[in-house]
Amino acid sequence: MRSVGGPAPKPGTIRHRNTEGCIAVATYRMVYGDDDQVVTETFENVDEVEREDGWVVLFRGSDAILRVQEEHVKAMELLS
């Protein structure tokens, strides 16, 4: 887990913190796609979610692990 510090997150950014104030990781289940294909995936160890300019981006560390247009997100659930 990363410790608290660094620049403030941008508006639309979700960072998960544990009871000690450290940035924690989370698990999300997301349903996304278009009229032709819909996918349900579970993403573990997500430590940041950004929602900006019509996009949803999941981060693991400094790596973007998923970038999808908001209009294609059917459901997004925080599991833990």
MMTF fields as JSON, N, C-alpha, C and O atoms, coordinates in Angstrom:
{
  "mmtfVersion": "1.0.0",
  "mmtfProducer": "UNKNOWN",
  "numBonds": 319,
  "numAtoms": 320,
  "numGroups": 80,
  "numChains": 1,
  "numModels": 1,
  "chainsPerModel": [1],
  "groupsPerChain": [80],
  "chainIdList": ["A"],
  "bondAtomList": [4, 2, 8, 6, 12, 10, 16, 14, 20, 18, 24, 22, 28, 26, 32, 30, 36, 34, 40, 38, 44, 42, 48, 46, 52, 50, 56, 54, 60, 58, 64, 62, 68, 66, 72, 70, 76, 74, 80, 78, 84, 82, 88, 86, 92, 90, 96, 94, 100, 98, 104, 102, 108, 106, 112, 110, 116, 114, 120, 118, 124, 122, 128, 126, 132, 130, 136, 134, 140, 138, 144, 142, 148, 146, 152, 150, 156, 154, 160, 158, 164, 162, 168, 166, 172, 170, 176, 174, 180, 178, 184, 182, 188, 186, 192, 190, 196, 194, 200, 198, 204, 202, 208, 206, 212, 210, 216, 214, 220, 218, 224, 222, 228, 226, 232, 230, 236, 234, 240, 238, 244, 242, 248, 246, 252, 250, 256, 254, 260, 258, 264, 262, 268, 266, 272, 270, 276, 274, 280, 278, 284, 282, 288, 286, 292, 290, 296, 294, 300, 298, 304, 302, 308, 306, 312, 310, 316, 314],
  "bondOrderList": [1, 1, 1, 1, 1, 1, 1, 1, 1, 1, 1, 1, 1, 1, 1, 1, 1, 1, 1, 1, 1, 1, 1, 1, 1, 1, 1, 1, 1, 1, 1, 1, 1, 1, 1, 1, 1, 1, 1, 1, 1, 1, 1, 1, 1, 1, 1, 1, 1, 1, 1, 1, 1, 1, 1, 1, 1, 1, 1, 1, 1, 1, 1, 1, 1, 1, 1, 1, 1, 1, 1, 1, 1, 1, 1, 1, 1, 1, 1],
  "groupList": [{"groupName": "MET", "atomNameList": ["N", "CA", "C", "O"], "elementList": ["N", "C", "C", "O"], "formalChargeList": [0, 0, 0, 0], "bondAtomList": [1, 0, 2, 1, 3, 2], "bondOrderList": [1, 1, 2], "singleLetterCode": "M", "chemCompType": "L-PEPTIDE LINKING"}, {"groupName": "ARG", "atomNameList": ["N", "CA", "C", "O"], "elementList": ["N", "C", "C", "O"], "formalChargeList": [0, 0, 0, 0], "bondAtomList": [1, 0, 2, 1, 3, 2], "bondOrderList": [1, 1, 2], "singleLetterCode": "R", "chemCompType": "L-PEPTIDE LINKING"}, {"groupName": "SER", "atomNameList": ["N", "CA", "C", "O"], "elementList": ["N", "C", "C", "O"], "formalChargeList": [0, 0, 0, 0], "bondAtomList": [1, 0, 2, 1, 3, 2], "bondOrderList": [1, 1, 2], "singleLetterCode": "S", "chemCompType": "L-PEPTIDE LINKING"}, {"groupName": "VAL", "atomNameList": ["N", "CA", "C", "O"], "elementList": ["N", "C", "C", "O"], "formalChargeList": [0, 0, 0, 0], "bondAtomList": [1, 0, 2, 1, 3, 2], "bondOrderList": [1, 1, 2], "singleLetterCode": "V", "chemCompType": "L-PEPTIDE LINKING"}, {"groupName": "GLY", "atomNameList": ["N", "CA", "C", "O"], "elementList": ["N", "C", "C", "O"], "formalChargeList": [0, 0, 0, 0], "bondAtomList": [1, 0, 2, 1, 3, 2], "bondOrderList": [1, 1, 2], "singleLetterCode": "G", "chemCompType": "PEPTIDE LINKING"}, {"groupName": "PRO", "atomNameList": ["N", "CA", "C", "O"], "elementList": ["N", "C", "C", "O"], "formalChargeList": [0, 0, 0, 0], "bondAtomList": [1, 0, 2, 1, 3, 2], "bondOrderList": [1, 1, 2], "singleLetterCode": "P", "chemCompType": "L-PEPTIDE LINKING"}, {"groupName": "ALA", "atomNameList": ["N", "CA", "C", "O"], "elementList": ["N", "C", "C", "O"], "formalChargeList": [0, 0, 0, 0], "bondAtomList": [1, 0, 2, 1, 3, 2], "bondOrderList": [1, 1, 2], "singleLetterCode": "A", "chemCompType": "L-PEPTIDE LINKING"}, {"groupName": "LYS", "atomNameList": ["N", "CA", "C", "O"], "elementList": ["N", "C", "C", "O"], "formalChargeList": [0, 0, 0, 0], "bondAtomList": [1, 0, 2, 1, 3, 2], "bondOrderList": [1, 1, 2], "singleLetterCode": "K", "chemCompType": "L-PEPTIDE LINKING"}, {"groupName": "THR", "atomNameList": ["N", "CA", "C", "O"], "elementList": ["N", "C", "C", "O"], "formalChargeList": [0, 0, 0, 0], "bondAtomList": [1, 0, 2, 1, 3, 2], "bondOrderList": [1, 1, 2], "singleLetterCode": "T", "chemCompType": "L-PEPTIDE LINKING"}, {"groupName": "ILE", "atomNameList": ["N", "CA", "C", "O"], "elementList": ["N", "C", "C", "O"], "formalChargeList": [0, 0, 0, 0], "bondAtomList": [1, 0, 2, 1, 3, 2], "bondOrderList": [1, 1, 2], "singleLetterCode": "I", "chemCompType": "L-PEPTIDE LINKING"}, {"groupName": "HIS", "atomNameList": ["N", "CA", "C", "O"], "elementList": ["N", "C", "C", "O"], "formalChargeList": [0, 0, 0, 0], "bondAtomList": [1, 0, 2, 1, 3, 2], "bondOrderList": [1, 1, 2], "singleLetterCode": "H", "chemCompType": "L-PEPTIDE LINKING"}, {"groupName": "ASN", "atomNameList": ["N", "CA", "C", "O"], "elementList": ["N", "C", "C", "O"], "formalChargeList": [0, 0, 0, 0], "bondAtomList": [1, 0, 2, 1, 3, 2], "bondOrderList": [1, 1, 2], "singleLetterCode": "N", "chemCompType": "L-PEPTIDE LINKING"}, {"groupName": "GLU", "atomNameList": ["N", "CA", "C", "O"], "elementList": ["N", "C", "C", "O"], "formalChargeList": [0, 0, 0, 0], "bondAtomList": [1, 0, 2, 1, 3, 2], "bondOrderList": [1, 1, 2], "singleLetterCode": "E", "chemCompType": "L-PEPTIDE LINKING"}, {"groupName": "CYS", "atomNameList": ["N", "CA", "C", "O"], "elementList": ["N", "C", "C", "O"], "formalChargeList": [0, 0, 0, 0], "bondAtomList": [1, 0, 2, 1, 3, 2], "bondOrderList": [1, 1, 2], "singleLetterCode": "C", "chemCompType": "L-PEPTIDE LINKING"}, {"groupName": "TYR", "atomNameList": ["N", "CA", "C", "O"], "elementList": ["N", "C", "C", "O"], "formalChargeList": [0, 0, 0, 0], "bondAtomList": [1, 0, 2, 1, 3, 2], "bondOrderList": [1, 1, 2], "singleLetterCode": "Y", "chemCompType": "L-PEPTIDE LINKING"}, {"groupName": "ASP", "atomNameList": ["N", "CA", "C", "O"], "elementList": ["N", "C", "C", "O"], "formalChargeList": [0, 0, 0, 0], "bondAtomList": [1, 0, 2, 1, 3, 2], "bondOrderList": [1, 1, 2], "singleLetterCode": "D", "chemCompType": "L-PEPTIDE LINKING"}, {"groupName": "GLN", "atomNameList": ["N", "CA", "C", "O"], "elementList": ["N", "C", "C", "O"], "formalChargeList": [0, 0, 0, 0], "bondAtomList": [1, 0, 2, 1, 3, 2], "bondOrderList": [1, 1, 2], "singleLetterCode": "Q", "chemCompType": "L-PEPTIDE LINKING"}, {"groupName": "PHE", "atomNameList": ["N", "CA", "C", "O"], "elementList": ["N", "C", "C", "O"], "formalChargeList": [0, 0, 0, 0], "bondAtomList": [1, 0, 2, 1, 3, 2], "bondOrderList": [1, 1, 2], "singleLetterCode": "F", "chemCompType": "L-PEPTIDE LINKING"}, {"groupName": "TRP", "atomNameList": ["N", "CA", "C", "O"], "elementList": ["N", "C", "C", "O"], "formalChargeList": [0, 0, 0, 0], "bondAtomList": [1, 0, 2, 1, 3, 2], "bondOrderList": [1, 1, 2], "singleLetterCode": "W", "chemCompType": "L-PEPTIDE LINKING"}, {"groupName": "LEU", "atomNameList": ["N", "CA", "C", "O"], "elementList": ["N", "C", "C", "O"], "formalChargeList": [0, 0, 0, 0], "bondAtomList": [1, 0, 2, 1, 3, 2], "bondOrderList": [1, 1, 2], "singleLetterCode": "L", "chemCompType": "L-PEPTIDE LINKING"}],
  "groupTypeList": [0, 1, 2, 3, 4, 4, 5, 6, 5, 7, 5, 4, 8, 9, 1, 10, 1, 11, 8, 12, 4, 13, 9, 6, 3, 6, 8, 14, 1, 0, 3, 14, 4, 15, 15, 15, 16, 3, 3, 8, 12, 8, 17, 12, 11, 3, 15, 12, 3, 12, 1, 12, 15, 4, 18, 3, 3, 19, 17, 1, 4, 2, 15, 6, 9, 19, 1, 3, 16, 12, 12, 10, 3, 7, 6, 0, 12, 19, 19, 2],
  "groupIdList": [1, 2, 3, 4, 5, 6, 7, 8, 9, 10, 11, 12, 13, 14, 15, 16, 17, 18, 19, 20, 21, 22, 23, 24, 25, 26, 27, 28, 29, 30, 31, 32, 33, 34, 35, 36, 37, 38, 39, 40, 41, 42, 43, 44, 45, 46, 47, 48, 49, 50, 51, 52, 53, 54, 55, 56, 57, 58, 59, 60, 61, 62, 63, 64, 65, 66, 67, 68, 69, 70, 71, 72, 73, 74, 75, 76, 77, 78, 79, 80],
  "secStructList": [7, 5, 7, 1, 7, 1, 1, 7, 7, 7, 6, 6, 3, 3, 3, 3, 3, 7, 6, 6, 1, 7, 3, 3, 7, 3, 3, 3, 3, 3, 3, 3, 3, 7, 1, 1, 7, 3, 3, 3, 3, 3, 3, 3, 3, 3, 7, 3, 3, 3, 3, 3, 6, 6, 3, 3, 3, 3, 3, 3, 6, 6, 3, 3, 3, 3, 3, 3, 3, 4, 4, 4, 3, 3, 3, 3, 3, 3, 7, 7],
  "xCoordList": [0.833, 0.0, 0.873, 1.92, 0.415, 1.147, 0.734, -0.409, 1.661, 1.317, 0.684, 0.815, 0.001, -0.67, 0.388, 1.422, 0.133, 1.06, 0.974, 0.179, 1.775, 1.769, 0.684, 0.002, 0.524, -0.465, -1.888, -2.176, -2.759, -4.181, -4.756, -4.363, -5.682, -6.296, -7.124, -7.619, -7.269, -8.11, -9.573, -9.918, -10.443, -11.875, -12.312, -11.859, -13.185, -13.63, -12.739, -12.956, -11.729, -10.816, -11.236, -11.517, -11.274, -11.592, -10.346, -9.818, -9.865, -8.759, -9.287, -9.966, -8.981, -9.456, -8.409, -7.222, -8.844, -7.925, -8.362, -9.552, -7.371, -7.69, -7.765, -7.641, -7.964, -8.147, -6.88, -6.951, -5.716, -4.463, -4.185, -3.177, -5.074, -4.899, -4.07, -3.812, -3.649, -2.88, -3.838, -4.97, -3.363, -4.178, -4.26, -3.239, -5.465, -5.709, -6.148, -6.465, -6.162, -6.623, -8.055, -8.506, -8.754, -10.154, -10.383, -9.558, -11.528, -11.953, -13.271, -14.208, -13.323, -14.517, -15.015, -14.224, -16.323, -16.933, -17.582, -18.368, -17.235, -17.756, -18.403, -17.878, -19.557, -20.247, -20.16, -20.618, -19.569, -19.405, -19.462, -19.267, -19.731, -19.795, -20.796, -21.246, -21.133, -22.091, -23.225, -23.397, -23.986, -25.139, -24.741, -25.518, -23.536, -23.085, -22.46, -22.592, -21.78, -21.081, -21.001, -20.628, -21.353, -21.257, -20.367, -20.501, -19.46, -18.479, -18.653, -18.882, -18.547, -18.493, -17.114, -16.704, -16.396, -15.055, -14.905, -15.543, -14.058, -13.693, -12.247, -11.367, -12.006, -10.665, -10.229, -10.867, -9.138, -8.604, -7.428, -6.803, -7.141, -5.992, -6.054, -5.031, -7.249, -7.428, -7.22, -7.87, -6.314, -6.102, -6.583, -6.533, -7.052, -7.567, -8.532, -8.303, -9.607, -10.575, -10.716, -10.982, -10.535, -10.728, -11.923, -12.066, -12.774, -13.921, -13.791, -13.97, -13.473, -13.259, -13.489, -13.097, -14.123, -14.36, -15.031, -14.724, -15.949, -16.688, -15.963, -16.405, -14.869, -14.097, -14.018, -14.003, -13.966, -13.693, -12.37, -12.218, -11.411, -10.092, -9.783, -9.852, -9.438, -9.024, -7.51, -6.901, -6.896, -5.448, -5.014, -5.67, -3.921, -3.198, -1.79, -1.003, -1.489, -0.232, -0.307, -1.315, 0.744, 0.75, 0.243, 0.212, -0.157, -0.629, -2.145, -2.87, -2.615, -4.051, -4.374, -3.839, -5.247, -5.562, -6.838, -7.089, -7.645, -8.848, -9.215, -9.192, -9.555, -10.058, -11.26, -11.132, -12.421, -13.654, -14.515, -14.547, -15.203, -16.093, -17.244, -17.817, -17.564, -18.62, -19.93, -20.647, -20.253, -21.519, -21.586, -22.674, -20.437, -20.414, -20.422, -20.527, -20.313, -20.337, -21.797, -22.549, -22.182, -23.56, -23.737, -24.778, -22.694, -22.722, -21.294, -20.407, -21.081, -19.764, -20.004, -20.619, -19.515, -19.788, -18.487, -17.611, -18.371, -17.229, -17.494, -18.446, -16.652, -16.849, -16.141, -16.681, -14.944, -14.207, -13.132, -12.404],
  "yCoordList": [-1.182, 0.0, 1.239, 1.291, 2.236, 3.486, 4.34, 4.283, 5.123, 6.013, 7.281, 7.591, 8.004, 9.236, 10.279, 10.359, 11.054, 12.109, 12.356, 11.725, 13.256, 13.55, 14.542, 15.06, 14.806, 15.797, 15.342, 14.147, 16.313, 16.008, 15.379, 15.739, 14.444, 13.819, 14.826, 15.807, 14.571, 15.405, 15.175, 14.12, 16.159, 15.919, 14.693, 14.48, 13.893, 12.678, 11.478, 10.404, 11.65, 10.565, 9.951, 10.659, 8.623, 7.897, 7.158, 6.34, 7.436, 6.69, 6.052, 6.703, 4.795, 4.073, 4.154, 3.951, 4.451, 4.555, 3.573, 3.381, 2.963, 2.062, 2.868, 4.092, 2.206, 2.899, 3.597, 4.491, 3.206, 3.865, 5.075, 5.756, 5.353, 6.494, 6.203, 7.107, 4.962, 4.59, 4.298, 3.858, 4.55, 4.219, 2.706, 2.019, 2.2, 0.762, 0.358, 1.205, -0.922, -1.437, -1.934, -2.3, -1.938, -2.34, -3.316, -3.454, -3.992, -4.9, -4.373, -4.086, -4.253, -3.772, -4.829, -5.553, -4.916, -5.695, -4.68, -3.831, -4.791, -3.852, -4.605, -5.602, -4.097, -4.596, -3.462, -2.349, -3.753, -2.706, -3.288, -4.487, -2.424, -2.847, -2.013, -0.959, -2.513, -1.818, -2.769, -3.805, -2.43, -3.255, -4.643, -5.591, -4.766, -6.039, -6.986, -8.204, -6.43, -7.288, -6.596, -5.426, -7.324, -6.831, -7.791, -9.01, -7.231, -8.013, -7.717, -6.57, -8.744, -8.576, -9.011, -10.147, -8.109, -8.42, -7.961, -7.001, -8.656, -8.278, -7.815, -8.519, -6.637, -6.055, -5.969, -5.302, -6.648, -6.662, -5.705, -5.345, -5.303, -4.443, -3.104, -2.585, -2.548, -1.221, -0.205, -0.279, 0.743, 1.728, 3.127, 4.043, 3.291, 4.594, 4.439, 3.646, 5.205, 5.267, 6.73, 7.579, 7.023, 8.384, 8.411, 7.56, 9.405, 9.638, 11.077, 12.024, 11.218, 12.563, 12.593, 11.674, 13.648, 13.881, 12.696, 12.393, 12.025, 10.926, 9.596, 8.66, 9.484, 8.238, 7.758, 8.561, 6.433, 5.804, 5.062, 4.252, 5.346, 4.72, 4.089, 4.755, 2.793, 2.088, 1.991, 1.653, 2.291, 2.259, 1.221, 1.008, 0.601, -0.255, 0.323, 0.145, 1.027, 1.766, 2.881, 3.583, 3.045, 4.078, 3.555, 4.297, 2.275, 1.665, 1.743, 1.355, 2.249, 2.221, 0.809, 0.359, 0.105, -1.281, -1.38, -2.405, -0.323, -0.291, 1.159, 1.979, 1.462, 2.788, 2.556, 1.977, 3.007, 2.765, 4.031, 4.745, 4.297, 5.449, 5.226, 4.14, 6.267, 6.207, 5.679, 4.944, 6.036, 5.61, 4.102, 3.555, 3.42, 1.974, 1.21, -0.016, 1.926, 1.281, 1.061, 2.013, -0.205, -0.573, -0.615, -0.219, -1.106, -1.205, -1.259, -1.804, -0.687, -0.736, -0.843, 0.035, -1.926, -2.212, -2.402, -3.157, -1.704, -1.883, -3.123, -3.152, -4.149, -5.405, -5.382, -5.872, -4.821, -4.731, -3.692, -3.466],
  "zCoordList": [0.0, 0.0, 0.0, 0.646, -0.743, -0.778, 0.407, 0.861, 0.897, 1.999, 1.443, 0.258, 2.312, 1.927, 1.594, 2.258, 0.594, 0.212, -1.271, -1.968, -1.752, -3.168, -3.506, -2.622, -4.796, -5.202, -4.921, -4.84, -4.777, -4.556, -5.816, -6.925, -5.654, -6.833, -7.618, -7.064, -8.918, -9.775, -9.409, -8.878, -9.689, -9.486, -10.274, -11.399, -9.693, -10.356, -10.083, -10.644, -9.219, -8.878, -7.553, -6.587, -7.519, -6.285, -5.856, -6.61, -4.653, -4.061, -2.791, -1.997, -2.601, -1.429, -0.332, -0.586, 0.89, 2.027, 3.108, 3.359, 3.735, 4.844, 6.14, 6.111, 7.258, 8.53, 9.002, 9.846, 8.472, 8.837, 7.953, 8.14, 6.983, 6.105, 4.87, 4.075, 4.694, 3.508, 2.36, 2.566, 1.164, -0.001, -0.095, -0.138, -0.128, -0.163, -1.567, -2.402, -1.805, -3.09, -2.952, -1.866, -4.081, -4.086, -5.226, -6.129, -5.162, -6.226, -6.786, -6.042, -8.108, -8.79, -9.755, -10.36, -9.896, -10.966, -11.905, -11.484, -13.186, -14.162, -15.316, -15.812, -15.725, -16.915, -17.928, -17.668, -19.086, -20.083, -21.489, -21.689, -22.452, -23.841, -24.62, -24.169, -25.803, -26.659, -27.023, -26.381, -28.034, -28.41, -28.922, -28.809, -29.482, -30.053, -29.035, -29.157, -28.03, -27.059, -25.706, -25.614, -24.666, -23.291, -22.514, -22.626, -21.728, -20.979, -19.499, -19.115, -18.669, -17.221, -16.76, -16.999, -16.098, -15.616, -14.175, -13.743, -13.443, -12.087, -12.103, -12.599, -11.562, -11.515, -10.067, -9.253, -9.752, -8.391, -8.282, -9.28, -7.058, -6.749, -7.464, -7.911, -7.572, -8.154, -7.04, -5.997, -7.259, -6.204, -6.576, -5.756, -7.822, -8.211, -9.381, -10.295, -9.336, -10.434, -10.816, -9.965, -12.108, -12.585, -13.528, -14.406, -13.327, -14.213, -14.686, -13.919, -15.975, -16.484, -17.994, -18.713, -18.453, -19.879, -20.57, -21.723, -19.867, -20.47, -20.469, -21.136, -19.743, -19.659, -18.219, -17.286, -18.047, -16.75, -16.92, -17.834, -16.029, -16.106, -14.756, -13.723, -14.765, -13.554, -13.555, -14.57, -12.4, -12.263, -11.241, -10.222, -11.536, -10.592, -10.561, -11.492, -9.457, -9.424, -10.454, -10.538, -11.231, -12.268, -13.609, -14.59, -13.659, -14.903, -15.02, -14.105, -16.153, -16.452, -16.927, -17.941, -16.202, -16.573, -17.397, -18.03, -17.395, -18.234, -18.468, -17.55, -19.71, -20.073, -20.978, -22.056, -20.536, -21.288, -21.255, -20.252, -22.351, -22.375, -21.406, -21.333, -20.673, -19.649, -20.23, -19.552, -21.463, -22.059, -22.27, -22.443, -22.258, -22.439, -21.104, -21.096, -19.988, -18.67, -18.288, -18.076, -18.204, -17.843, -16.332, -15.808, -15.622, -14.163, -13.656, -14.314, -12.481, -11.828, -10.339, -9.733, -9.75, -8.346, -7.586, -8.009, -6.451, -5.562, -4.713, -3.933, -4.864, -4.129, -2.778, -1.787, -2.735, -1.459, -1.554, -0.588]
}
